[in-house]
Amino acid sequence: VFQEHISGAKKNEERQVLTDCLNYCITHSVNYLLLSELSRLGRSTLQVLRSLEVLHEAKVSVYIQNLGLYTLQADGKVNPIVSVLTTMLAEMG
């Protein structure tokens, strides 16, 4: 469990807990990262998309609990519908 108490509006590089979480997922070959909601990755569309890109390159699927959606399909490819949805939600957030 990673809990951060810094604003999601900060850049990813300024969010040590997020950085630790992403690194943990990569180094421990985590299959799924559970987020209560997309905004936990950040408030900036660019920052959210960067985090998702890092995770997807490592084949980590993000489960967004409040939406009930996985960002990767069973074959490990990015779910295109979820990709569009996450981009839109990050933009609105």
N, C-alpha and C positions, 0 to 999 in steps of 0.2 A: 504494500500500500504506500503510495506516494501522496503526500498532502502538502500543498503549497499555500503560503499565506502572503504571496506577493501578487500584485495586480496582473491579470492576464493581458493588460494593455502594454506591458513591458515587452521588449524584444526577447526572443527565445534565449539569446546569449546572456541576458540579465536574469533569467529564471533558472537558478541552480537546480531546483527540485525537478523541473521539467527536463533539463539536460540530463540529470542523473537517471530519470525514468527512461528516457529514450536510449541512453547508453546501456542501461540494464537490459532492456528489451532486446537490443542488438547483441550484446555479449553473451546473454543467456539463451539465445535462440527462442525467445518467447513467441508463441503462436498467436495469442490474442491479448490486446490491451483493452481493458474495460474503462470507458469514460462515462460518467453520469450524464454528461451532455457535451456537445462539440465545443462549447466555449471554454472548456477546461484546457484545451490546447492553445487558446489565445483569443484575443478580441480582434486582432488584425487578420484579414483574409490571407495576406501574404505569409504571416507567421504560422497560421493553421495549415496552409497548403505545404509549407516547408516541412513542418513536423510530419504530416501525412506522407510526404515524399520519402523522408528518411525512413519511416517505419515500413512503408511499402517496399522500398529497395531491400530491406532486411526480411521481407515476407511476413511482416507482422500485420495481422488484420486488426483493425480497431472496431470494437463493438461499442456503438453509441446507444447507451441504455434507454434514454428517454425517447429515442426514435425506433429502437428495436432493430437496428441495421448494422450489418458488417460492411466494412469498406473493401474487403477482398472477397472474391468468389471462392468457391471450393477448389477451383483449379489454381488459385494463387494470383489470378489476374484482378486488376482493379475493377470493382463493380461500377460500370459507367453511370448508372442511375444514381447511385449513392455519391459518386464523384460530383455530379452536377448539383445534387442536393446539398452536399457539404459546402461547396463553393458558394451557393446562394445563401445558405444559412450563415456562413462566416461573414459574408458581405453585409448581411442584415444585422448581425450581432454587434 
